[in-house]
Amino acid sequence: MSKKDRLIYLPLGGAGEIGMNCYVYGYGPADRERLIVVDLGVTFPDMETSPGVDLILPDVSWLRENAERIEAIFITHAHEDHVGALGWLWPDLKAPVYARRFTAAIATLKMEELGRPLDVIREVAPRPASVKAGPFTVQFVPVSHSIPESSALVIDSPAGRIVHTGDFKLDGTPIVGEPFNPHLWHEIAREGDGVKVLTCDSTNVFSPRPGRSEATLTAPLTDLILGQKGMVVATTFASNVARLKTLAEAGRAAGRSVCLLGRAMRRMVKTAAETGVLKDFPPLITPEEALSLPRSEVMLLVTGSQGERRAASAALSRGKYLGLELKEGDLFLFSSKTIPGNERGVIRVMNALSEIGVVVVDDNDGLYHVSGHANRPDLEAVHDLMAPRILLPMHGEHRHLREHCRIAAAKGLGWELATNGTMVDLTGEAPSVVEMIEAGRIYLDGTVMIGAMDGVVRDRIRMAMNGHVLVTVLLDEEDRPVGDAWVETMGLAERTSGGRPLAEAVEGELNAYLDIAAEDVLAEDDKLEEALKRIVRKAVMEEAGKKPEVTVVTSRLVAE
Amino acid sequence: MSKKDRLIYLPLGGAGEIGMNCYVYGYGPADRERLIVVDLGVTFPDMETSPGVDLILPDVSWLRENAERIEAIFITHAHEDHVGALGWLWPDLKAPVYARRFTAAIATLKMEELGRPLDVIREVAPRPASVKAGPFTVQFVPVSHSIPESSALVIDSPAGRIVHTGDFKLDGTPIVGEPFNPHLWHEIAREGDGVKVLTCDSTNVFSPRPGRSEATLTAPLTDLILGQKGMVVATTFASNVARLKTLAEAGRAAGRSVCLLGRAMRRMVKTAAETGVLKDFPPLITPEEALSLPRSEVMLLVTGSQGERRAASAALSRGKYLGLELKEGDLFLFSSKTIPGNERGVIRVMNALSEIGVVVVDDNDGLYHVSGHANRPDLEAVHDLMAPRILLPMHGEHRHLREHCRIAAAKGLGWELATNGTMVDLTGEAPSVVEMIEAGRIYLDGTVMIGAMDGVVRDRIRMAMNGHVLVTVLLDEEDRPVGDAWVETMGLAERTSGGRPLAEAVEGELNAYLDIAAEDVLAEDDKLEEALKRIVRKAVMEEAGKKPEVTVVTSRLVAE
């Protein structure tokens, strides 16, 4: 370790938000550190802040500018918020991608969809296997989460050991994957100088009770399903393969054959089986076979636990889906938690099911779902087990990170509340912020990438709030209006509060102005547009109480 | 009771949704029943389904058409979802409005704001006082809820007694207002033929544990506040005057002076004091006085528990508000529940407070808030106490009404799941649906009322999802294009995925088409617009992966 080398940490996504994870570690001379990237995730748009957007990606401009310094990309697990941006952003980074088998298989699909090279993906075995990436040596350590093969990373650098937990929970009986093994973690904490930095999941820091194991769901789920006479449908995240197994086994125990509905879910189960992480999954039947069986012998496992309009759940709530139709007396189970912001969509599906007469059961009582994240007591147990000198909370909104820092402070640990874009120097025994990097969001909109702050989405929101008025004016060679101004509106009431056609009312005001407009205004597009916009806004405000967006098109005839 | 007379029930809002309450009862010859209206509430827009809308009102077309049959309007309590539409819709109904004192005061403010007559509002004392309204005799019976002076209505008709609960909970120690009195209810149930119909709140039918009293909050709130060294801020619904008193007293007990922030809250407390429903409220200080005191001696009670952008909570989270500013070490308490759909707004405020360093406490553990609605065991207790022959669940989404019907069925009661627009005949011993009335939503948009299905808001949502392209084409007297087509875009990326200016790319396609377009297309505006729209959509889909809204303006030169 040279005196001039430093160890840095830079979150570019996932620190100050839940989702869109992307973290960078670097080691070497300042501004020439060799870099590794941990996770390349996406987050999802919503109508309130990002209408019409398809996907939200971290802004990796800084990585792109420093692409030649990147040694490797590590993917902790195959959730969209950890791997979803890989295919989109890989061309900016062009580094080898390391992941365990199942995650590598999903990462490969992501790359394949966008025509990226597949040979950059390297499958890695768990610790003690390790990857050498420039000054770093990295090991994948199995942890429990709500998807198979989640991993924490043990990252050794000349300036000390970092443990990057990824998403995790402590589960001694996780149904799929390795149980939590305190001895393994104790070993990691004791090797060499121990753990310098724990970069730690904060998602459930506000959950005060210890987390429960996946295995606790088997009995209540089996009881619930045993009591049913109609069809049973259950939804959870497509990637929660352990839950799918728990549900399917509960269905089997109740004498039901299991059918998967939803492309994402079938793909996950297939990949999990092919990569060997999912064993002994009950045999599956096709939708056609499900149709031929009595309802009491069928269990459907379906996508759409978050109320997504296009998923199988929503489709079933609206009517037939692949020939299958729900009826009075059927049961629909949400074996899931509603992510904040998705409530309306989930409630919409629940009410549509209620209208059909289906009994809807959710996790109100905590019987049918367990979280994939460590709760506060579990986080504290991990702090104590790993005994890091510095805690860097990640995977959380600002309030989660702050609460996690409070816990670190109370334990006498060093800590830093580093949100996206905060570069932290971890070389010494106390962390320090050295630089703020431009970190933001990029929107995939159709097939185009746009900056979140570019104004495109802002204009859409404004049109949605205020409506849009289009004004067309034709001027002759001498800048005199030809005919009247023409107004079209979209997203505005047709009539004013007084009952007149709104477009006519606005045209009246515009034409009155054009009759008396000064020559220099008529001669200059910018001036004229500004003047006409003002008149439109004023008129619509007076006539309808709205302040619309306005586009003015001035056409000028030219002498032939 | 003539053989030809019937008793009807018709919900126009609030049955199949939470909010926008409006219920009609009628008695008399079919289609000539004399009517009473219970509540005239609003609901609130959201970005996903009603962007830009100011307020959502029930569609009372049916009442307007039958206005001369309306004997009276009764308002159960002063929440916006029960009284908020009064001022807007009264001119359609023009009937006297009955309410208890506090509610009448708020109703008067609503009428005053819109310049409606005030003398139609009649203040009524609680039972045994009664109002005669055509064939009905109506009594107001005090119930507990999260606003002062909530009332159930006992509605006597020649065909039997109806108890319309309004929003209610069972609270023996409600801090403000009358405690729950089972004897009174028992008396109502025993009089005459007892209760024929119980029209009953369903909001909390999925809450399995008995509700808690407002008084249970005093100790935990006092403990929480006593432990604080900085400023303490608490938010709850402005109209929850009992909670404000509980909070203010807890603050006083901790040696703090109380300051109210937010117009709605000051108005509620003032009205409650003036109408005598609020007694012994701790003395209040002004924001200026709060500024002059040490932070440890101040408690702010503020509006904005739902994360509303313009309320005091959000303002304080962003910086100074009336000179007051929060700091590291202050405490911010949400003594409230987040209404589904408001999560993002609330979380935004919480994170902004976290960024300042303020400790945010919410009701995660159920210590600092109690619901204003009866939970399932309380609902069942009321069913048993009132012993109705028919249960009509109201105040709930479809799933709540269905669950409430299930309970009624299990008890052997008659029931009907009547959503908005369902006219139910209650004359006999079993309810029956007799007619479906057009019932929907009206949007107040600026100063104009628009139908929810008019397409105006649908167009706004489409512009927000897809962007808007404007095409201007100029044609000469012989229908030949003059110059090129002109394209403006709003809410679309400036450049295509290939990097070309999008407007240019689209113009290229349009001009290529105009060069070869058939004469009959060029001659007809509709045909031409259709053709150009198709070209724009196809071009933008190819170049940017979006299918935009398109407006085409064709200007035609006329021979002079």
Boltz contact constraints between the chains, C-beta under 6 A:
constraints:
  - contact:
      token1: [A, 47]
      token2: [B, 47]
      max_distance: 6.0
  - contact:
      token1: [A, 47]
      token2: [B, 48]
      max_distance: 6.0
  - contact:
      token1: [A, 48]
      token2: [B, 47]
      max_distance: 6.0
  - contact:
      token1: [A, 51]
      token2: [B, 464]
      max_distance: 6.0
  - contact:
      token1: [A, 51]
      token2: [B, 465]
      max_distance: 6.0
  - contact:
      token1: [A, 52]
      token2: [B, 465]
      max_distance: 6.0
  - contact:
      token1: [A, 340]
      token2: [B, 343]
      max_distance: 6.0
  - contact:
      token1: [A, 341]
      token2: [B, 343]
      max_distance: 6.0
  - contact:
      token1: [A, 341]
      token2: [B, 344]
      max_distance: 6.0
  - contact:
      token1: [A, 343]
      token2: [B, 340]
      max_distance: 6.0
  - contact:
      token1: [A, 343]
      token2: [B, 341]
      max_distance: 6.0
  - contact:
      token1: [A, 344]
      token2: [B, 341]
      max_distance: 6.0
  - contact:
      token1: [A, 350]
      token2: [B, 399]
      max_distance: 6.0
  - contact:
      token1: [A, 351]
      token2: [B, 397]
      max_distance: 6.0
  - contact:
      token1: [A, 351]
      token2: [B, 398]
      max_distance: 6.0
  - contact:
      token1: [A, 351]
      token2: [B, 399]
      max_distance: 6.0
  - contact:
      token1: [A, 354]
      token2: [B, 398]
      max_distance: 6.0
  - contact:
      token1: [A, 354]
      token2: [B, 399]
      max_distance: 6.0
  - contact:
      token1: [A, 354]
      token2: [B, 402]
      max_distance: 6.0
  - contact:
      token1: [A, 355]
      token2: [B, 398]
      max_distance: 6.0
  - contact:
      token1: [A, 397]
      token2: [B, 351]
      max_distance: 6.0
  - contact:
      token1: [A, 398]
      token2: [B, 351]
      max_distance: 6.0
  - contact:
      token1: [A, 398]
      token2: [B, 354]
      max_distance: 6.0
  - contact:
      token1: [A, 398]
      token2: [B, 355]
      max_distance: 6.0
  - contact:
      token1: [A, 399]
      token2: [B, 350]
      max_distance: 6.0
  - contact:
      token1: [A, 399]
      token2: [B, 351]
      max_distance: 6.0
  - contact:
      token1: [A, 399]
      token2: [B, 354]
      max_distance: 6.0
  - contact:
      token1: [A, 402]
      token2: [B, 354]
      max_distance: 6.0
  - contact:
      token1: [A, 445]
      token2: [B, 493]
      max_distance: 6.0
  - contact:
      token1: [A, 446]
      token2: [B, 544]
      max_distance: 6.0
  - contact:
      token1: [A, 446]
      token2: [B, 545]
      max_distance: 6.0
  - contact:
      token1: [A, 446]
      token2: [B, 546]
      max_distance: 6.0
  - contact:
      token1: [A, 447]
      token2: [B, 497]
      max_distance: 6.0
  - contact:
      token1: [A, 447]
      token2: [B, 545]
      max_distance: 6.0
  - contact:
      token1: [A, 448]
      token2: [B, 493]
      max_distance: 6.0
  - contact:
      token1: [A, 448]
      token2: [B, 497]
      max_distance: 6.0
  - contact:
      token1: [A, 448]
      token2: [B, 544]
      max_distance: 6.0
  - contact:
      token1: [A, 450]
      token2: [B, 493]
      max_distance: 6.0
  - contact:
      token1: [A, 456]
      token2: [B, 493]
      max_distance: 6.0
  - contact:
      token1: [A, 459]
      token2: [B, 490]
      max_distance: 6.0
  - contact:
      token1: [A, 459]
      token2: [B, 491]
      max_distance: 6.0
  - contact:
      token1: [A, 460]
      token2: [B, 464]
      max_distance: 6.0
  - contact:
      token1: [A, 460]
      token2: [B, 491]
      max_distance: 6.0
  - contact:
      token1: [A, 463]
      token2: [B, 463]
      max_distance: 6.0
  - contact:
      token1: [A, 463]
      token2: [B, 491]
      max_distance: 6.0
  - contact:
      token1: [A, 464]
      token2: [B, 51]
      max_distance: 6.0
  - contact:
      token1: [A, 464]
      token2: [B, 460]
      max_distance: 6.0
  - contact:
      token1: [A, 464]
      token2: [B, 464]
      max_distance: 6.0
  - contact:
      token1: [A, 465]
      token2: [B, 51]
      max_distance: 6.0
  - contact:
      token1: [A, 465]
      token2: [B, 52]
      max_distance: 6.0
  - contact:
      token1: [A, 468]
      token2: [B, 468]
      max_distance: 6.0
  - contact:
      token1: [A, 470]
      token2: [B, 470]
      max_distance: 6.0
  - contact:
      token1: [A, 470]
      token2: [B, 551]
      max_distance: 6.0
  - contact:
      token1: [A, 472]
      token2: [B, 472]
      max_distance: 6.0
  - contact:
      token1: [A, 472]
      token2: [B, 553]
      max_distance: 6.0
  - contact:
      token1: [A, 474]
      token2: [B, 555]
      max_distance: 6.0
  - contact:
      token1: [A, 488]
      token2: [B, 551]
      max_distance: 6.0
  - contact:
      token1: [A, 490]
      token2: [B, 459]
      max_distance: 6.0
  - contact:
      token1: [A, 491]
      token2: [B, 459]
      max_distance: 6.0
  - contact:
      token1: [A, 491]
      token2: [B, 460]
      max_distance: 6.0
  - contact:
      token1: [A, 491]
      token2: [B, 463]
      max_distance: 6.0
  - contact:
      token1: [A, 493]
      token2: [B, 445]
      max_distance: 6.0
  - contact:
      token1: [A, 493]
      token2: [B, 448]
      max_distance: 6.0
  - contact:
      token1: [A, 493]
      token2: [B, 450]
      max_distance: 6.0
  - contact:
      token1: [A, 493]
      token2: [B, 456]
      max_distance: 6.0
  - contact:
      token1: [A, 497]
      token2: [B, 447]
      max_distance: 6.0
  - contact:
      token1: [A, 497]
      token2: [B, 448]
      max_distance: 6.0
  - contact:
      token1: [A, 544]
      token2: [B, 446]
      max_distance: 6.0
  - contact:
      token1: [A, 544]
      token2: [B, 448]
      max_distance: 6.0
  - contact:
      token1: [A, 545]
      token2: [B, 446]
      max_distance: 6.0
  - contact:
      token1: [A, 545]
      token2: [B, 447]
      max_distance: 6.0
  - contact:
      token1: [A, 546]
      token2: [B, 446]
      max_distance: 6.0
  - contact:
      token1: [A, 551]
      token2: [B, 470]
      max_distance: 6.0
  - contact:
      token1: [A, 551]
      token2: [B, 488]
      max_distance: 6.0
  - contact:
      token1: [A, 553]
      token2: [B, 472]
      max_distance: 6.0
  - contact:
      token1: [A, 555]
      token2: [B, 474]
      max_distance: 6.0
